[in-house]
Amino acid sequence: MLLHLAPDDKFIDTARLLFECAAPAGNLFVITKEAPEEPCTFVRPGPDQVVLPWQGEKVVDFIEKEKNVKALVVHGLTQVAVQTLNSLRCKVPILWLAWGFDVYNCTPSLQRRLYQPRTLDYICRRVPRWQRSLRRRGGLVAKHMLQVLGVQLNSDYRAYLRAVKKCDYCAPVFPSEEPIIRKHCGFGGRFLRFSYGDYATDSDHGEPTSQDAQDILVGNSSFPTSNHIDAFEQLAKLNLGDRRLVVPLNYGDTDHRDFVIRAGRNMFGSRFVPLVQFMRFEDYSSLIKQCGVFVLNHGRQQAGGNILMGLWNGARICLREENPAYAYFLDVGARVFSINRELTQELLENPLSKEVVASNRAVVRKEYGREPVLQRVRSVVEVLNGN
C-alpha cells in the first residue's frame, strides 16, 4: 500500500484518481487539518482516506500502526510533513511531491528571487519601524520579512533540511527545477516525474478561444509572489484601450489582496476586475478564456495550471525569464514570452497565429495529455513498489 500524506487542498482529489488508476485499491490518503472533526473544504470523503489533526506526532503514530505500507508519498512539505518525516521511525521509501512553496519559501538562498522592487517595498513597509533600516542590507532582512508575511511555513530551517534529506525521491512541478532543488534544498535522491492532472484531455473540446480575446490576466493568487504592482506599472506604460485586467485574488494573503485591490482600482478604474470569491473550475475557466494575454510575474514556478490552460486556449503567456517554468516551456517547444523583454504594445495587439496555437496545443497534449500523465503515475508506482 502507498500511504499519502496530504493537506486539504484542491489538487488532492485529482491525485487520488490518478493513483487509483495506477494502483487500484493500493492507496490510503492521510489528510491533515486543524479541525479534523469538521468536513474537508476540498477533499471529498471516501474509503481511501482518513483525516487527522495538524500534528506530526499523531500522523507518525498512525503510520507506524499501519501494516503493509510500502512507501510514503508526501504531497508538499508542509510543517506537519516536516514534523512527520523527522519523527518517523519505520524505514520506508519516501517520495516528496514538491509544490513550490516547499522549495522557494523555505530556502533563504532562493527567497531573494521572489519579489520585484515595488512588491519588495510593500513587504518592507510591513516590517516593524525599528527594523526598516535593514532594508538596505538586502538579504539579511529576507527571512524576517517572510515570517511577518506568514509565508515561511517551515519556521525551523534546519528541521526542513533534515526532512528533505529523509526523502528518497522528489517530483517537482517542472524538470527545470531539479538543479534548483539539488543545489538549494540539499536533496540527494532521485528525481521522478508526476503531474496533478491531464490538462489537454480536460480542455479537449472546441477551438482556441483566447486567440483574439482582449482582456489581460495578471497573477494567479493574492500572494505577493505574483508581484502584482510591478506588473501593473509595466502594463500602465502601454495603451490598454478598453482591455480589462482580470486579477485572481481569491486565495492567499488577505492583507496583500486588499493592497492590490486599492492599487488596481486607483490605476485602472473600472477596467480592473479582481476575483475575490472562490469560483467553480468551469466558471473560472470560462472567465480566463476572455484573456488573450497572461502576465504571470512570478520569480518562481507558480500558476502551472493557468499556463497550460492559456497555452491550450491560444493566449500569449508572459513569464519572467528567471522563472523555471519559462525555461521548461521553451525546452519542450512552446511559444511563451518574456516579461523582461517582450511585454510590449506589439504583443498586446498581435494574436498568435493559428500555426503557433496548434504547436502550443501539441506541446500541452504531448506533455500533459491523459496518457503521458498516467504513464508518469504508473512509473512512480513501479518505483515505489520496488519493481
Secondary structure, DSSP 8 states (H G I E B T S, - for coil): -EEEEEES-TTHHHHHHHHHHHSTT-EEEEEEES-TTS--SSS---TTEEEEES-HHHHHHHHHH-SS--EEEEES--HHHHHHHHH--S---EEEE--SHHHHTT-HHHHTTS--HHHHHHHHHTS-GGGGGGGGGGGGGHHHHHHHHT--S---HHHHHHHHHH-SEEE-SSGGGHHHHHHHS---SEE----S--HHHHT-SSS-SSTT--EEEE-SSSSGGG-HHHHHHHHHTS--TT--EEEE-SSS-HHHHHHHHHHHHHHHGGGEEEE-S---HHHHHHHHTTEEEEEE--SSS--HHHHHHHHHHT-EEEE-TTSHHHHHHHHTT---EEHHHH-SHHHHH----HHHHHHHHHHHHHHHSHHHHHHHHHHHHHHHTT-
